[in-house]
Every structure is written in C-alpha cells, then in structure tokens.
Amino acid sequence: MSDHDNYVIGVDYGTASVRSIVVNTANGEQLAAAVATYERFSKGMYCNAAENQFRQHPLDYIEGLERSVTAALSQCDDTVKKNIRAISVDTTGSTPVAVDETGTPLALTPGFEDNPNAMFFLWKDHTGIREAEEINEHAKRQETDYLKYVGGIYSSEWFWAKLLRMLREDAQVAKAAHSWVEHCDWIPFLLTGGTDVKKIKRGVCAAGHKALWAKEWNGFPPDDFFTGIDPLLKGWSGRLPQDTFAADRPAGRLSETWAMKFGLSTDVQIGIGAMDAHMGAVGGQIEPYYMSKVMGTSTCDMLALPTEEVGSVLVDGICGQVTGSVIPGMIGMEAGQSAFGDVYAWFQQVLAWPLKNYRDNLGATDKAETLAVLQHIEDSLLKELNRSAEKIELTEGLELALDWLNGRRTPDADQSVKAAITDLSLGSDAPHIFRALAEATCFGAKKIVERFTDRGIPIKGIIGVGGVAKKAPFIMQMMSDVLELPIRIHRSEQTCAYGAAMFAATVAGIYPDVQQAMKQMGQGFDETYRPNEERSVIYKKRYAKYLELSNFVDSK
C-alpha cells in the first residue's frame, strides 16, 4: 500500500471546543476538519469565575468527540474512511477527573450528574491554591526533592492539588472515587473501550509534568510523602498506573462501539494521549533550542532538547522537564503564562459590558437589526483596539501593566498574585490601556525566556502557533521587539491537531519516529517577525519598570 492510501485523525481538545482533522500522511494535506463547542461549558455551567472554579462535564467531551470526528469524516469519501490508520488525541492539562473502578467519570454515574466535583477540573481551575501551598511547604522539608523535575514549585493547576481539593471538599465523591485520571489519558481509554481503570495506559507527558512521576523514584513519590501532606491522600499513588508511555506508542485499537459511531474499522490504532501544547509543538515543527509558544487563552512554551546536551541542568520555576514529553528520546521543558488571550478577552468584556447590558434588556419587539449591530460592535472591539493601539507612539512614559489576571504560571508559579495597571491619567483611553495589557503579556514572555537563558539553556528563536500568533500581527511584532528574537509563525491554524495527527502516523507505523512524521507532514511557516532595534532599546527600559511593578505586587 502506498503512503497516499494512509490517513490519520488528529483530535485536539481545547478549552472551549474540540476539533478533529483528517490528514494524508504522505504530505500532511488536511482533507477535512470540524469543530464542536462544549455545549454546557459554553453556557457557563458548573463554573464560578469569582471562585476560580472551572469544571467541564464529561458529556461535553464525549459528545464533542463524536460530533467533530463524524463531521470531519462526512467530508471524506469512502476510500479515505477505509484507510484511516490511527487516531491520536491531545487535551488541556492538568485536567483530571474522579472515576469509578470501570474508569467511568463519576459525573456519568447516578447521583453525581450535576456535581462539579465529579467532573473534570479544567486546567485553569485554581480552587486548589491552598492545597498547592501545602504541597510546596511539605516538599521543602523532605530529604528527597520530589519537585526538582517540575521546577521546584507545585501549582494549583496540577494533578495532586486538585485531587486534594476534591477529597477535602466532597466526601461523597471522595468515597465513590476509585482513581483520579487525566483527560489526555481518559480519552484513549474511552476510544479503546476500556472497562478497568487499572488498565489505563498513562502518558508520560501529563504524569511527568503535572503528577510528580519520575524514573528516579520508580514512578510516583512514596505514599508517606503524600500522607505527610494530608492523610486523605493515603493510598492514592498506588491507585495510579506506575508505568508511563510516550505518545508514539499505541493505547490499543478502536472499540466496536466507537468504530460504529465513526463508521471506521476496529483495526484503527489509538495513540497514547498527551497535553495540547506538547503535541502542538510537534505540529508546529519544533526544533532544539527554538521555543514553541502556543498562544491562545493562555500560553504553553515548549522546548525539546537533546538529553546529552542538557545533562544535569535543572531549570527552576518552570512547569517541568520530562524525557519524552514532547519528542520521544528528548527532554521536554514546559513553561507558560496563565493568561494571554484571556487578558485581551477580559478587557474586551469590560468595554462591552454596556453593550451587553443594553442588548440583554431590549424588549421582544425591538428589531433584529439592532441586536445584530450591537453584536457586531462587540465582536469588532479587539480588532479596533489592535488597530488603534498600533498607532500609539512608543515612549518610556506610557501606561504600564502586569499580566497576572489569572495568576502566574511561570516563572515561579503562584496563582494567588494579581494583575495591575499603573501610570493612568485622564488621557488613558481604551487603546492605551489595551496596549499596556498587550505589552504586559510580551513582558511575561520575556521573563520566561530569561529564566531559561539565565540557567544556561539558550533560546535561538520563537515558533509562534495558535490563534493569537495568526491573528494579531501587532502583538507578534511587539513580542519580537521585546524578546529581541525572531518569531516564525507556523502556517497551520491547528498545530495541536496536526501534532496529534503526526503522532497517529507514528503509532500506525507509517513513520519510524515522530521526527520523520514532522518532516513529511509539516506545513511550514507563513512569515517571520524580526526585532526592531530602536524599539527594543525602549522596551528594555520599560521592562525594567515591569520588573519593579512585579516585585512590588509579588511582595504584597
């Protein structure tokens, strides 16, 4: 069979929707794509932003998977459908859920259907801030440094903090829970028809970066480490599979149930899952010492480095370094910002409040045209803010902001810190404030780059992927000026799904490794932003002020 007869499906679970693409493995041609929005999450169900609670119902994931894959396949002819070889999946993370002994999320069982604690704890759920602090304090007192491969600081966004929060908050869920499973591990288990939670194949990506798994201690830290944090954690590490796998390995074959839903063969291989930014880095054709920056609601910054060149170097304050988490055989390093596109979306919502309030209070007799105009204005706000902010002359005295609207992921995780805007005056209009916020996200990116370079990991350039990278040239040029690095923008708008497709092609045996899959299936780059030296000089001075503001807010 020729390469032209081989096709794969890449599935990418984002924060608000799931997208599926059908790809020709010979050249990476995208034959079809479909997106399914999470119906419950889009309505704000089970979430409370004021309390940093963000939960997602497993039915959103299941229904979204079926809708997006079947919609994508409906665009393909029978020849393509008959020659689908593999499906691989990426998801957000850490996004874990309580499951019973069959591996079924508790929200799918009687009595827990509407209980947020029985649902997936979305990556940006920060209800476990206190629990993360306790994990960090306990870890400091240990003879073994169990946090050294996760940057030395455990985050409330991660696996164990969320588990402990659930155990403390909901005795009923805690009693019914048999295990605690990451989203990226659960979807392959679902697709392969798994019915025994002990047989879930755990990906090294989420286990290493979010759950303290490491070869050095033969899996997870010992039980007494966890019971020292809280006796409620007793025995939980033993409920988790101790073996982990890279995403180039199969989790099993497509079950009869899902084969019937999709109209595919049960011979289709299902790959081990991984987190979205890690597969997105592969889809964006990551190279050693080039930082893949996946820019969406937040950012995930990925590096893939030769093991022998990293040696014993440990980078503190990041989201971990794990062998095989990005490219099997290389060390994957992860950092990121808790809010990036969310910063811009927040400001848009602030400005749009009068419009939304007026629209929501319109009577039933008001014309549809009025509603349409109001919606158009609301939808155009970010575009107009970008256009107007770009015209503002760069000077040292402009408004200055801090990007911690959703806490700080890296460097040095702390989800309790807050954002700030300074140097306001009566001349501070919306474009000026937006410009300060955009600049703050670029400064946050610079602080991450500096942490790597200060620890001896050189950064040669940035590979920009994701929605903001494609749609915001003003911000991308600003970032290049701030970082004093070139930024290559990847051509694909769906690099995470493409990365999943590349891993699927490897799982199916079409390519010997994911590097070959990247080479053959990669879509290349649209353009490169290069730093403007004159602007970089001014940004250096403003960055110094940003650091002063950061230190001031962080000390409070």
C-alpha positions in Angstrom: 0.0 0.0 0.0 1.4 3.4 -0.9 1.7 6.3 1.5 -1.1 8.0 -0.4 -3.5 5.4 0.9 -2.8 6.2 4.6 -4.8 8.7 6.6 -5.0 9.6 10.2 -7.2 11.6 12.5 -5.8 14.2 15.0 -8.1 15.3 17.8 -7.4 18.4 19.8 -9.4 19.2 22.9 -9.1 22.9 23.7 -10.6 25.0 26.5 -13.9 25.7 24.8 -14.2 23.2 22.0 -12.8 20.0 20.4 -11.5 20.0 16.8 -10.8 17.0 14.6 -8.8 16.9 11.3 -8.3 14.1 8.7 -4.8 14.2 7.3 -3.0 12.5 4.4 0.2 11.0 6.0 2.2 11.3 2.8 2.3 15.1 2.7 0.3 16.4 5.6 -2.6 17.6 3.4 -5.7 18.3 5.5 -8.6 16.7 3.9 -11.3 17.7 6.4 -11.8 19.5 9.7 -14.6 20.0 12.1 -15.1 21.8 15.5 -17.6 21.1 18.2 -18.2 23.5 21.0 -18.8 22.2 24.5 -22.5 22.9 25.0 -22.6 23.0 28.8 -19.3 24.8 29.2 -20.3 27.5 26.7 -23.3 28.3 28.9 -21.0 28.7 31.9 -22.4 25.6 33.6 -20.5 24.3 36.7 -18.1 27.2 36.6 -17.7 30.1 39.0 -15.0 32.5 37.8 -15.1 34.6 41.1 -14.0 31.4 43.0 -11.6 30.3 40.3 -13.8 27.2 39.7 -13.8 25.9 36.1 -15.3 22.4 35.6 -16.3 20.5 32.5 -18.8 17.8 32.2 -17.5 14.6 30.6 -20.6 14.6 28.3 -19.2 17.7 26.7 -16.0 15.7 25.8 -17.9 12.6 24.6 -20.5 14.5 22.5 -17.8 16.8 21.2 -15.7 13.9 20.1 -18.5 12.2 18.3 -19.7 15.3 16.6 -16.3 16.6 15.5 -14.9 13.3 14.2 -18.1 12.3 12.4 -18.5 15.8 10.9 -14.9 15.6 9.6 -15.3 12.1 8.2 -18.5 13.2 6.4 -16.4 15.4 4.3 -14.3 12.4 3.1 -15.0 9.8 0.5 -15.2 6.1 1.3 -11.6 5.4 0.1 -10.3 7.8 2.8 -12.6 6.3 5.5 -11.4 2.8 4.7 -7.8 3.8 5.0 -7.8 5.6 8.4 -4.9 4.0 10.2 -4.8 5.7 13.6 -6.3 8.4 15.8 -4.3 10.4 18.4 -5.6 12.9 20.9 -4.3 15.8 22.8 -6.1 17.7 25.6 -5.7 20.5 28.0 -3.9 19.7 31.3 -3.8 19.2 34.1 -7.5 18.4 33.7 -8.2 15.4 35.9 -11.4 13.7 37.0 -12.6 11.2 39.6 -13.6 7.8 38.2 -15.0 4.6 39.4 -13.4 1.1 39.1 -14.5 0.9 35.5 -12.8 4.1 34.6 -16.1 6.0 34.2 -16.1 9.6 35.4 -18.4 9.9 38.4 -20.5 12.6 36.7 -21.7 9.9 34.3 -23.0 7.7 37.2 -26.2 8.0 39.2 -26.3 10.7 41.9 -23.3 12.7 40.6 -24.7 14.0 37.2 -24.7 17.7 38.3 -21.9 17.6 40.9 -19.0 19.8 39.8 -16.6 17.8 42.0 -17.5 14.7 40.0 -16.4 16.4 36.7 -13.2 17.3 35.1 -11.2 20.0 36.9 -10.2 22.2 33.9 -6.6 23.3 33.7 -7.4 26.8 34.8 -9.3 25.7 37.9 -7.4 27.3 40.8 -9.6 26.2 43.7 -6.6 24.2 45.0 -4.4 27.2 45.8 -4.1 26.4 49.5 -3.5 22.7 48.7 -0.7 23.6 46.3 0.9 25.8 49.0 0.7 22.9 51.5 2.4 20.5 48.9 5.2 23.0 48.5 5.7 23.5 52.2 5.8 19.8 52.8 8.1 19.1 49.9 10.7 21.6 51.3 11.0 19.5 54.4 11.8 16.3 52.6 15.3 14.8 52.2 14.4 13.9 48.6 13.5 16.8 46.3 10.4 15.5 44.7 9.7 18.8 43.0 13.0 19.1 41.2 11.6 18.0 37.8 8.6 20.3 38.0 10.6 23.5 38.5 10.7 23.3 42.3 7.2 24.7 42.8 3.9 22.8 42.6 1.0 24.6 41.0 -2.7 24.7 41.9 -3.3 24.0 38.2 -1.9 20.5 38.7 -3.0 16.9 39.5 -2.3 16.4 43.2 -3.5 19.9 44.3 -6.8 19.3 42.5 -7.2 15.8 43.9 -6.6 17.0 47.5 -9.1 19.8 47.0 -11.7 17.4 45.8 -11.1 15.0 48.7 -11.4 17.8 51.2 -14.4 19.4 49.7 -16.7 16.5 48.8 -16.8 13.3 51.0 -19.4 11.7 48.7 -17.2 12.0 45.6 -14.1 11.0 47.6 -15.8 7.8 48.8 -17.0 6.8 45.3 -13.8 7.7 43.5 -11.6 4.7 42.7 -8.9 6.7 40.8 -8.1 10.2 39.5 -7.4 10.3 35.8 -6.1 13.0 33.4 -8.2 14.0 30.4 -5.5 13.1 27.9 -5.3 9.5 29.4 -9.1 9.1 29.6 -10.0 9.8 26.0 -7.8 7.0 24.5 -9.2 4.7 27.3 -12.7 5.7 26.2 -11.9 5.1 22.5 -10.4 1.7 23.1 -13.5 0.6 25.1 -11.6 0.3 28.4 -13.6 -1.0 31.4 -10.9 -1.5 34.0 -9.3 1.7 35.5 -6.2 -0.3 36.4 -5.6 -0.9 32.7 -5.5 2.8 31.7 -2.2 3.5 29.8 -0.8 6.6 31.3 1.1 9.1 29.2 4.5 10.3 30.4 3.6 13.8 29.3 0.9 14.6 32.0 2.4 12.2 34.6 5.8 13.8 34.5 4.8 17.5 34.2 1.8 17.5 36.4 1.8 14.5 38.8 5.4 14.1 40.0 6.1 10.9 38.1 9.8 10.3 37.6 12.1 7.4 36.8 14.4 8.4 39.6 11.9 7.3 42.2 10.4 4.4 40.1 7.1 6.2 39.5 5.4 8.5 41.9 6.7 9.6 45.2 6.1 7.1 48.0 2.9 7.0 49.9 4.3 8.6 53.1 5.2 11.7 51.1 1.5 12.2 50.3 0.1 11.2 53.7 2.5 13.7 55.2 0.6 16.4 53.3 -2.8 15.1 54.3 -3.9 11.6 55.4 -6.7 11.8 52.9 -4.1 11.1 50.2 -3.2 7.7 51.7 -3.0 5.0 49.1 -3.8 7.3 46.2 -0.5 7.0 44.4 -1.0 3.2 44.5 -4.2 3.6 42.6 -2.4 5.1 39.6 -0.5 3.1 36.9 3.2 3.3 37.7 4.3 2.7 34.1 4.1 5.5 31.6 4.4 5.8 27.8 5.4 8.4 25.2 2.8 9.5 22.7 4.4 7.4 19.9 3.1 4.2 21.5 -0.4 2.7 21.0 -3.0 2.6 23.7 -5.0 -0.1 21.8 -7.4 -0.3 18.9 -10.7 1.5 18.3 -13.6 -0.3 20.1 -16.6 -1.7 18.3 -18.8 1.0 19.9 -16.7 3.9 18.6 -16.0 2.2 15.3 -19.7 2.1 14.7 -20.2 5.7 15.7 -17.4 6.8 13.3 -18.0 4.3 10.5 -14.4 3.1 10.8 -12.7 -0.3 11.3 -11.7 -1.7 14.7 -8.2 -2.1 13.2 -7.7 1.7 13.7 -4.9 2.2 16.3 -5.4 4.7 19.1 -2.3 6.5 20.3 -1.2 7.3 23.9 -2.5 10.8 24.8 -0.6 13.9 25.6 -1.3 17.6 26.5 -2.2 20.0 23.8 0.9 22.3 23.9 3.2 19.3 23.7 1.6 17.9 20.6 1.2 21.4 19.3 4.9 21.9 19.5 5.3 18.8 17.3 2.6 20.1 14.9 4.5 23.4 14.8 7.7 21.6 13.8 9.7 22.4 16.9 13.5 22.4 16.7 16.1 22.1 19.5 16.6 25.4 21.3 13.6 27.1 19.5 10.8 27.8 21.9 7.4 26.7 20.6 4.9 29.2 22.0 1.3 28.0 21.8 -0.6 31.2 22.2 -4.3 31.0 23.0 -6.3 31.8 26.1 -3.0 31.1 28.0 0.4 30.2 26.6 2.4 27.0 26.8 6.0 27.4 26.0 7.8 24.2 24.9 11.4 23.2 24.4 12.7 19.9 23.1 16.4 19.4 23.9 18.9 16.6 23.4 19.3 14.7 26.6 23.1 14.6 26.5 23.3 18.4 26.0 21.0 19.2 28.9 22.9 16.9 31.2 22.2 17.6 34.9 20.8 21.1 34.3 17.6 21.7 36.2 15.6 24.9 35.4 13.7 26.2 38.5 10.3 27.9 38.4 9.1 26.2 35.2 6.4 23.5 34.6 8.8 20.7 34.4 11.3 18.8 32.3 10.4 15.3 31.3 12.1 12.9 28.9 9.8 12.0 26.1 7.0 14.5 26.8 7.4 16.3 23.5 9.7 14.3 21.3 10.5 10.7 22.5 14.1 10.5 23.4 14.5 14.2 24.1 13.9 16.2 27.2 10.7 18.3 27.0 10.7 21.5 29.0 7.5 23.4 29.7 6.7 26.9 30.8 3.8 29.3 30.1 1.6 32.2 31.1 -1.7 31.5 32.9 -3.4 34.3 30.9 -2.6 35.5 27.4 -5.5 35.8 25.1 -7.6 35.8 28.3 -6.1 39.1 29.1 -7.4 40.7 25.9 -10.7 38.9 26.2 -11.1 40.3 29.8 -10.6 43.9 28.6 -13.0 43.3 25.7 -15.6 42.1 28.2 -15.1 45.1 30.4 -15.6 47.5 27.5 -18.5 45.5 26.1 -20.5 45.5 29.3 -22.7 48.5 28.5 -23.5 47.0 25.1 -24.2 43.5 26.5 -26.4 45.0 29.3 -28.3 47.1 26.8 -28.7 44.2 24.4 -29.9 41.8 27.2 -32.6 44.4 28.2 -34.0 45.0 24.8 -37.7 44.2 24.5 -39.1 41.5 22.4 -40.4 44.0 19.9 -37.0 45.5 19.1 -35.8 44.8 15.6 -33.3 42.1 15.0 -31.1 44.6 13.1 -30.5 46.4 16.4 -29.3 43.2 18.0 -27.1 42.4 15.1 -25.5 45.9 15.1 -24.7 45.6 18.9 -23.2 42.1 18.4 -21.1 43.4 15.5 -19.7 46.2 17.6 -18.9 43.8 20.5 -17.2 41.3 18.1 -15.1 44.1 16.5 -13.7 45.6 19.7 -10.5 43.6 19.8 -9.8 44.3 16.1 -10.3 48.0 16.6 -8.2 48.0 19.8 -5.3 46.4 18.0 -5.6 48.8 15.1 -5.6 51.9 17.3 -3.0 50.7 19.8 -0.6 50.1 17.0 -0.7 53.8 16.1 0.4 54.9 19.6 4.0 56.2 19.7 6.2 54.1 21.9 7.7 56.1 24.7 9.1 55.3 28.2 6.2 57.0 29.9 3.2 55.0 28.6 0.8 53.2 30.8 2.3 50.0 32.3 0.5 46.8 33.2 1.1 43.4 34.8 -0.3 40.3 33.1 -1.3 38.2 36.2 -5.1 38.3 35.6 -5.2 34.6 36.1 -2.2 34.3 38.5 1.3 33.3 37.4 2.2 30.0 35.8 5.9 30.6 35.2 8.4 31.5 36.2 7.7 30.6 39.8 4.1 29.5 39.9 1.8 31.5 42.1 -1.9 31.6 41.3 -2.7 34.0 44.1 -0.9 37.0 42.6 -3.0 39.7 40.8 -2.6 41.9 37.8 -2.2 45.7 37.9 -2.3 48.8 35.7 -0.2 51.9 36.6 0.6 55.3 35.2 -3.0 56.0 34.4 -4.2 59.6 33.7 -7.2 61.3 32.3 -5.6 60.7 28.9 -5.6 57.0 29.3 -8.1 55.8 26.8 -9.1 52.3 25.8 -6.3 51.8 23.2 -3.6 53.0 25.6 -4.8 50.6 28.3 -5.1 47.7 25.8 -1.6 48.5 24.6 -0.3 48.3 28.1 -2.0 44.9 28.6 -0.6 43.5 25.3 2.9 44.7 26.3 2.5 43.1 29.7 1.9 39.7 28.0 5.0 40.2 26.0 7.0 41.1 29.1 5.7 38.0 30.8 7.0 36.0 27.9 10.4 37.7 28.2 10.6 36.8 31.9 10.2 33.1 30.9 12.9 33.3 28.2 15.3 34.9 30.7 14.7 32.1 33.2 15.9 29.6 30.6 18.9 31.6 29.4 19.9 32.5 32.9 20.1 28.8 33.7 22.2 28.0 30.7 19.6 27.0 28.1 20.0 29.2 25.1 16.9 30.3 23.1 17.6 30.9 19.4 14.1 32.0 18.4 10.4 31.5 18.8 8.0 29.4 16.9 4.6 31.0 17.2 1.5 28.8 17.0 -2.1 29.3 18.0 -4.9 31.8 17.4 -3.1 34.9 18.7 0.0 34.1 16.7 -2.0 34.0 13.5 -4.4 36.9 14.1 -2.5 39.6 16.0 0.5 40.9 14.0 0.7 44.0 16.2 1.3 41.8 19.3 3.7 39.5 17.5 5.9 42.3 16.3 5.8 43.8 19.8 6.8 40.4 21.2 9.7 40.1 18.8 10.9 43.6 19.8 10.6 42.8 23.5 12.3 39.4 23.3 14.9 40.6 20.7 14.3 37.3 19.0 12.8 36.3 15.6 9.4 34.8 15.7 8.4 32.3 13.0 4.6 31.9 12.6 3.5 28.4 11.7 1.3 28.2 8.7 -1.2 25.8 10.2 -4.0 27.2 12.3 -4.5 23.8 14.0 -1.0 22.8 15.1 -2.2 20.8 18.1 -4.4 18.7 15.9 -1.6 18.4 13.4 0.7 17.2 16.1 -1.8 14.6 17.2 -2.0 13.5 13.5 1.8 13.2 13.3 1.8 11.0 16.4 -1.0 9.0 14.9 1.1 8.4 11.8 3.9 7.2 14.0 1.7 5.0 16.1 0.4 3.4 12.9 3.9 2.5 11.9 3.8 4.7 8.8 6.9 6.6 10.1 9.6 5.2 12.3 9.6 8.2 14.6 7.7 11.5 15.0 10.7 13.5 13.6 10.2 11.8 10.3 6.4 12.5 10.5 7.1 16.2 11.2 9.4 16.3 8.2 6.9 14.8 5.8 3.7 16.2 7.2 4.8 19.6 8.4 3.1 22.6 6.8 5.9 25.2 7.1 5.8 28.8 8.1 3.9 31.9 6.9 6.2 34.7 8.0 8.9 35.8 10.4 8.8 38.8 12.7 12.2 40.3 13.4 13.1 42.7 16.2 13.3 46.4 15.6 16.5 47.6 17.4 15.2 51.1 18.1 12.1 49.8 19.8 14.0 47.1 21.6 16.0 49.8 23.4 12.9 51.5 24.7 11.3 48.2 25.7 14.3 47.3 27.8 13.7 50.4 29.9 10.0 49.6 30.2 10.7 46.0 31.0 12.8 47.2 34.0 9.8 49.1 35.2 7.7 46.0 34.7 10.0 44.0 36.9 9.8 46.7 39.6 6.0 46.5 39.4 6.2 42.7 39.5 8.3 42.8 42.7 6.0 45.3 44.3 2.8 43.3 43.7 4.5 40.0 44.5 5.6 41.3 47.9 2.1 42.1 48.9 
